[in-house]
Amino acid sequence: MINIKKSLLGCLLVSAAVSTAIILPAGSKAEAASAITQKNVQSQTGIIQASVRLRDKPSMSSQVMGYLKSGEQVTILEKSTSYFYKVKTLSGQVGYTSSADQYIVVKSGSGSGSGSSAGSGSTTKPDNGSGSPAPVVPPTSSNVSATIEQVIQTGMKYLGTPYEYGSDRNQTNTFDCSAFTRQIFKEAAGIVLPADSRQQGTWVKQNSSAVYNVDKLKRGDLVFFMTYKGSKASDYDGVNVNEERITHAAVYLGDGKLLHTYSEKAGGVVVTDFSSSWKLRFLYGGSVIK
């Protein structure tokens, strides 16, 4: 009887040991799977929709580290604020960029945080005619002036190019005002601005500092104007500039000059004086490159 009890006790001990051996690894695997899932939730792949600044802090006043370009993929590490994502580029650079849909779209089904285009994730990218940006190194504080001059010189080579409202953003045979400004920044600096003047105005406000005083504009600034209402100051009496829509964009050359295109009659792309009539229409301006 004693031997039988010992045998039964031995079987129970072996069974418990086997059960423990089976259960513990399963629990560890579950915990590991949970940890991996949590990690995947925290990092996603983002697709850049239009050129946007990469900053060292989640603030519009922080230092600009460089530019993220249309089509580029980044790993979204976290949503730092309501307006910024903390991201990591394919080259390993970490910084902050706007979380607005017009600049970045989260790739659905992503989560590996690898930043690779491989995988089953997908995203819907609007066709804004951006094409591939020129392979130009994003400007830094040491070459900002040179890049601005390059943009202006690129604009100058298009002097006389005919004006066409709603021109194709993928060709340079004709331009309207925003197609022209978009082309020269894309071609000379690799910065792909939005396709129309109102969106470009929004881009400047979100990525730079808006300047409302003509006297404080700098060479190379984008400047924006309301609809023409007349050539006299009295024609603009009672106009609330905060409620006016942008209808024209130009590049400020300094010394009271504008580089732009606005009509067939004017001769297409031209340099004009920043005359009183243009100043009456002026809404604001700002730097694209800084």
URHUSUL-V979976 format. One record per pair of residues at least 12 apart in sequence whose ideal C-beta (glycine too) atoms are under 10 Angstrom apart, sorted by sequence separation. I is the first residue (numbers start at 1). J is the second residue. D is the distance in whole Angstrom. If there is no record, write none. Layout:
i: [I	I]
j: [J	J]
d: [D	D]
This chain:
i: [53	54	74	75	76	84	85	87	107	108	109	110	139	161	162	163	164	165	166	167	171	172	181	182	191	211	227	248	249	250	258	259	260	53	54	74	75	83	84	85	86	108	109	110	161	162	163	166	167	169	170	182	208	226	248	249	258	259	53	54	73	74	75	83	84	85	107	108	109	136	158	161	163	165	169	182	193	208	210	248	257	258	52	53	74	75	81	83	84	85	106	107	108	157	164	172	178	182	185	226	229	247	257	258	51	52	73	74	80	83	84	107	108	163	167	178	179	181	191	256	257	258	262	51	52	72	73	75	77	80	82	83	87	106	158	163	169	178	179	182	204	226	227	256	257	258	50	51	52	72	78	81	85	105	107	178	179	182	204	226	227	253	255	256	260	48	49	50	51	68	74	75	77	80	85	105	161	177	178	181	203	204	205	225	226	227	228	253	255	256	48	50	52	54	58	74	79	105	176	177	178	204	224	226	227	228	251	254	258	48	49	50	51	58	59	68	74	76	85	105	176	178	201	224	225	226	227	250	253	46	48	49	58	59	62	158	161	178	200	201	224	225	226	250	252	256	47	48	49	57	58	60	66	74	76	92	169	177	178	201	224	225	256	47	48	58	59	60	65	90	91	102	200	201	224	225	250	47	48	58	59	66	68	88	90	101	155	158	197	223	224	225	46	47	48	58	89	90	102	155	158	169	198	223	224	46	47	57	58	66	68	88	90	157	169	197	222	223	45	46	58	65	76	87	155	156	197	222	223	250	45	46	55	57	65	66	68	154	155	158	193	212	221	222	223	44	45	46	65	67	68	74	76	151	154	155	157	166	221	222	248	44	45	64	65	76	153	154	157	189	220	221	43	44	63	65	72	152	154	155	219	220	221	250	43	44	54	62	70	151	154	155	219	220	221	225	248	252	42	43	62	73	76	150	151	154	218	219	220	228	247	248	251	42	43	54	68	75	150	151	153	154	185	217	219	223	225	248	250	42	68	77	151	152	217	218	219	247	249	58	59	73	75	76	150	151	185	217	223	225	244	246	251	56	57	58	60	75	131	147	150	151	214	219	245	246	46	48	54	56	57	58	75	76	129	130	131	149	150	220	244	54	55	56	58	75	129	130	148	151	241	44	46	48	54	55	58	73	74	75	128	129	147	148	181	211	239	241	242	45	53	54	55	73	129	147	181	214	235	239	241	44	53	54	55	72	73	147	181	233	241	43	53	54	73	147	178	201	202	231	232	233	236	43	52	53	144	201	204	231	232	235	236	52	178	200	231	233	234	235	177	198	199	230	233	50	52	177	197	198	201	229	232	48	197	198	200	228	231	50	52	53	73	129	136	139	196	197	199	228	230	46	49	52	134	136	138	139	197	198	223	229	230	49	50	51	52	130	133	134	136	137	138	139	197	225	228	229	46	49	50	129	133	134	136	137	138	196	197	225	228	49	50	71	128	132	133	134	136	225	226	227	48	49	70	131	134	135	136	223	225	226	48	49	130	133	134	193	225	226	46	47	48	133	134	217	224	225	226	46	47	70	132	133	134	223	224	225	46	47	71	133	223	224	225	45	46	47	70	71	132	214	223	224	225	45	46	69	70	71	72	131	223	224	44	45	70	71	130	222	223	224	44	45	47	69	70	129	130	221	222	223	44	45	46	69	128	130	214	221	222	44	45	69	130	155	214	217	221	222	44	45	67	69	128	129	185	221	222	43	44	45	69	128	152	182	184	217	218	220	221	43	44	45	128	152	178	181	214	217	218	219	220	221	42	43	44	45	46	67	69	126	151	177	180	181	213	216	217	218	220	221	40	41	43	45	47	67	68	148	149	150	177	178	179	180	181	212	214	217	220	40	42	43	45	66	67	128	148	149	177	178	180	212	213	214	39	40	43	45	66	67	148	176	177	178	212	213	218	39	40	65	66	147	148	176	177	210	211	212	37	39	45	47	49	64	66	145	210	211	212	36	47	64	65	145	184	209	210	211	36	45	47	49	50	64	144	210	211	44	46	47	48	49	64	208	209	210	45	47	50	63	181	208	209	49	51	180	181	205	207	208	50	64	180	181	204	207	208	49	180	204	205	207	208	209	51	178	179	180	201	204	208	50	177	178	201	203	204	207	54	177	201	204	48	53	175	176	177	184	201	203	175	176	177	200	51	174	176	180	200	180	174	103	102	177	175	167	174	175	155	174	193	155	102	156	163	164	165	191	155	163	165	191	152	162	163	165	189	102	103	151	152	159	161	163	164	189	102	152	158	160	163	188	100	152	159	162	163	100	103	148	156	158	163	185	102	103	155	163	164	185	98	155	162	163	100	155	161	162	163	152	160	161	162	163	181	98	151	159	160	161	98	159	160	161	97	158	159	160	158	159	157	159	156	155	156	70	155	69	70	69	70	71	67	69	70	67	69	70	83	67	67	51	51	151	51	53	151	51	52	148	150	51	52	67	148	50	51	147	148	50	51	147	148	49	50	51	64	144	146	48	50	64	145	49	50	60	144	60	143	144	60	60	61	50	60	139	141	53	139	52	138	139	51	55	50	53	52	53	52	53	51	50	67	67	64	64	53	51	53]
j: [65	66	86	87	88	96	97	99	119	120	121	122	151	173	174	175	176	177	178	179	183	184	193	194	203	223	239	260	261	262	270	271	272	66	67	87	88	96	97	98	99	121	122	123	174	175	176	179	180	182	183	195	221	239	261	262	271	272	67	68	87	88	89	97	98	99	121	122	123	150	172	175	177	179	183	196	207	222	224	262	271	272	67	68	89	90	96	98	99	100	121	122	123	172	179	187	193	197	200	241	244	262	272	273	67	68	89	90	96	99	100	123	124	179	183	194	195	197	207	272	273	274	278	68	69	89	90	92	94	97	99	100	104	123	175	180	186	195	196	199	221	243	244	273	274	275	68	69	70	90	96	99	103	123	125	196	197	200	222	244	245	271	273	274	278	67	68	69	70	87	93	94	96	99	104	124	180	196	197	200	222	223	224	244	245	246	247	272	274	275	68	70	72	74	78	94	99	125	196	197	198	224	244	246	247	248	271	274	278	69	70	71	72	79	80	89	95	97	106	126	197	199	222	245	246	247	248	271	274	68	70	71	80	81	84	180	183	200	222	223	246	247	248	272	274	278	70	71	72	80	81	83	89	97	99	115	192	200	201	224	247	248	279	71	72	82	83	84	89	114	115	126	224	225	248	249	274	72	73	83	84	91	93	113	115	126	180	183	222	248	249	250	72	73	74	84	115	116	128	181	184	195	224	249	250	73	74	84	85	93	95	115	117	184	196	224	249	250	73	74	86	93	104	115	183	184	225	250	251	278	74	75	84	86	94	95	97	183	184	187	222	241	250	251	252	74	75	76	95	97	98	104	106	181	184	185	187	196	251	252	278	75	76	95	96	107	184	185	188	220	251	252	75	76	95	97	104	184	186	187	251	252	253	282	76	77	87	95	103	184	187	188	252	253	254	258	281	285	76	77	96	107	110	184	185	188	252	253	254	262	281	282	285	77	78	89	103	110	185	186	188	189	220	252	254	258	260	283	285	78	104	113	187	188	253	254	255	283	285	95	96	110	112	113	187	188	222	254	260	262	281	283	288	94	95	96	98	113	169	185	188	189	252	257	283	284	85	87	93	95	96	97	114	115	168	169	170	188	189	259	283	94	95	96	98	115	169	170	188	191	281	85	87	89	95	96	99	114	115	116	169	170	188	189	222	252	280	282	283	87	95	96	97	115	171	189	223	256	277	281	283	87	96	97	98	115	116	190	224	276	284	87	97	98	117	191	222	245	246	275	276	277	280	88	97	98	189	246	249	276	277	280	281	98	224	246	277	279	280	281	224	245	246	277	280	98	100	225	245	246	249	277	280	97	246	247	249	277	280	100	102	103	123	179	186	189	246	247	249	278	280	97	100	103	185	187	189	190	248	249	274	280	281	101	102	103	104	182	185	186	188	189	190	191	249	277	280	281	99	102	103	182	186	187	189	190	191	249	250	278	281	103	104	125	182	186	187	188	190	279	280	281	103	104	125	186	189	190	191	278	280	281	104	105	186	189	190	249	281	282	103	104	105	190	191	274	281	282	283	104	105	128	190	191	192	281	282	283	105	106	130	192	282	283	284	105	106	107	130	131	192	274	283	284	285	106	107	130	131	132	133	192	284	285	106	107	132	133	192	284	285	286	107	108	110	132	133	192	193	284	285	286	108	109	110	133	192	194	278	285	286	109	110	134	195	220	279	282	286	287	110	111	133	135	194	195	251	287	288	110	111	112	136	195	219	249	251	284	285	287	288	111	112	113	196	220	246	249	282	285	286	287	288	289	111	112	113	114	115	136	138	195	220	246	249	250	282	285	286	287	289	290	110	111	113	115	117	137	138	218	219	220	247	248	249	250	251	282	284	287	290	111	113	114	116	137	138	199	219	220	248	249	251	283	284	285	111	112	115	117	138	139	220	248	249	250	284	285	290	112	113	138	139	220	221	249	250	283	284	285	111	113	119	121	123	138	140	219	284	285	286	111	122	139	140	220	259	284	285	286	112	121	123	125	126	140	220	286	287	121	123	124	125	126	141	285	286	287	123	125	128	141	259	286	287	128	130	259	260	284	286	287	130	144	260	261	284	287	288	130	261	285	286	288	289	290	133	260	261	262	283	286	290	133	260	261	284	286	287	290	138	261	285	288	133	138	260	261	262	269	286	288	261	262	263	286	138	261	263	268	288	269	264	194	194	269	268	261	268	269	250	269	288	251	199	253	260	261	262	288	253	261	263	289	251	261	262	264	288	202	203	251	252	259	261	263	264	289	203	253	259	261	264	289	202	254	261	264	265	203	206	251	259	261	266	288	206	207	259	267	268	289	203	260	267	268	206	261	267	268	269	259	267	268	269	270	288	206	259	267	268	269	207	268	269	270	207	268	269	270	269	270	269	271	269	269	271	186	271	186	190	190	191	192	189	191	192	190	192	193	206	191	192	185	186	288	189	191	289	190	191	287	289	191	192	207	288	191	192	288	289	192	193	289	290	192	193	194	207	287	289	192	194	208	289	194	195	205	289	206	289	290	207	208	209	199	209	288	290	203	289	203	289	290	203	207	203	206	206	207	207	208	207	207	288	289	289	290	288	288	290]
d: [8	5	10	6	8	5	6	10	8	9	4	9	10	7	5	7	6	9	10	5	9	10	7	8	10	9	10	7	10	8	9	5	7	8	7	4	4	9	7	8	10	6	7	8	7	8	7	8	9	7	10	7	9	8	10	10	7	8	6	5	10	6	8	10	7	5	5	6	9	9	7	6	8	10	8	9	10	9	9	6	6	5	7	8	5	8	9	6	6	10	9	7	6	10	8	8	8	9	9	7	9	10	7	7	6	5	8	7	6	6	10	5	9	10	10	8	8	8	10	10	7	5	10	7	9	7	6	10	7	10	8	7	8	7	7	9	9	7	9	10	9	10	7	6	6	9	9	5	9	8	10	8	9	5	10	5	10	7	6	4	7	7	10	5	9	9	10	9	6	8	9	9	10	9	7	7	8	9	4	7	9	9	10	9	7	9	8	10	9	8	5	6	10	9	10	10	6	7	9	6	8	8	10	7	5	9	10	10	7	6	6	10	9	9	10	7	9	9	9	9	9	8	8	10	7	6	8	10	9	9	6	9	4	9	10	7	10	6	6	10	5	7	8	9	7	10	9	7	10	9	5	8	9	8	9	9	10	9	10	5	9	4	10	7	4	10	9	9	10	10	10	9	8	10	7	8	9	8	8	7	8	10	10	8	5	9	7	8	9	9	6	7	9	6	7	4	8	8	9	8	7	6	8	7	8	7	8	9	9	7	9	7	10	9	9	6	6	5	6	5	7	7	8	9	9	9	9	8	7	8	7	8	8	10	9	8	6	8	4	10	8	8	9	6	5	10	6	5	5	10	9	8	7	9	5	9	9	9	7	8	9	7	7	9	9	9	9	9	10	10	7	5	6	5	9	10	10	8	9	9	9	7	9	10	6	9	8	9	9	5	5	8	7	8	9	10	7	6	9	6	7	8	9	9	6	4	7	6	8	10	8	10	9	7	8	7	8	9	10	10	7	9	10	5	4	7	9	9	9	7	8	8	8	8	10	7	8	9	9	9	8	9	9	8	9	4	8	8	9	9	9	6	9	9	8	4	9	5	8	10	4	6	9	9	9	9	7	9	7	6	6	9	7	10	7	8	6	9	7	10	6	9	6	7	10	4	4	9	9	9	10	9	6	10	4	5	10	9	6	9	8	5	7	8	6	10	9	9	9	10	9	7	7	5	10	5	10	9	9	10	6	10	9	5	9	10	8	9	10	8	8	10	7	10	6	9	10	9	9	9	9	10	5	8	5	8	10	5	10	8	9	7	8	5	10	8	5	10	10	10	10	7	9	8	6	10	8	9	9	5	7	10	8	8	5	8	6	8	8	10	9	9	10	9	9	6	9	7	10	9	8	8	9	4	10	9	8	9	6	9	8	8	10	8	6	8	7	9	10	7	7	10	7	9	4	10	9	8	9	6	6	9	6	6	6	8	8	9	9	7	6	6	9	8	10	10	9	8	4	9	9	7	7	6	9	8	8	7	8	9	9	5	6	6	8	9	5	9	4	8	9	7	8	5	9	9	9	6	6	5	5	8	10	7	9	10	8	6	7	8	8	5	7	5	10	10	6	6	5	9	9	7	8	6	10	7	7	9	8	7	9	8	8	7	5	4	8	8	5	10	4	9	7	9	10	9	6	10	9	10	6	8	9	9	8	5	8	9	9	5	6	9	4	9	8	10	6	9	6	8	5	8	9	9	7	6	9	6	6	8	6	8	9	5	8	9	7	9	9	7	8	7	9	8	10	6	9	5	6	5	9	10	7	9	9	8	7	8	9	9	8	10	6	10	8	7	9	9	9	7	7	10	8	7	3	6	9	9	9	8	8	10	9	8	10	9	6	9	10	9	9	3	8	9	8	9	4	9	6	8	5	5	9	8	9	8	8	7	9	8	4	8	4	9	5	10	5	9	9	9	7	9	8	8	9	9	7	9	6	8	9	7	8	10	10	9	7	9	5	5	10	10	10	9	9	9	9	10	7	6	10	6	5	7	10	8	9	5	8	9	9	10	10	7	8	10	6	10	8	6	7	9	9	4	7	8	8	9	8	8	9	5	7	10	7	9	8	9	7	8	5	7	7	8	9	8	7	10	8	10	8	4	6	10	6	10	7	9	8	9	8	6	9	7	10	9	9	7	6	10	9	8	5	8	10	10	9	9	10	9	9	6	10	10	7	10	7	9	8	6	10	10	7	6	7	10	10	9	10	6	9	5	9	7	7	9	7	9	8	8	9	7	10	9	7	6	8	6	8	7	9	10	5	10	9	10	10	7	9	10	8	9	7	8	7	6	9	9	5	8	9	8	10	9	9	5	7	10	10	5	8	7	7	5	8	9	9	6	10	9	6	5	7	8	6	10	9	8	5	8	5	7	9	7	9	7	8	9	9	10	10	6	9	9	8	8	5	7	6	10	8	6	9	8	8	8	9	10	7	8	9	9	10	4	10	9	9	9	4	10	6	6	7	5	9	9	7	9	9	9	10	9	6	9	9	9	9	9	6	8	9	6	8	8	8	8	8	10	8	10	5	8	9	8	8	9	7	9	8	5	6	8	9	10	10	9	9	6	10	9	9]
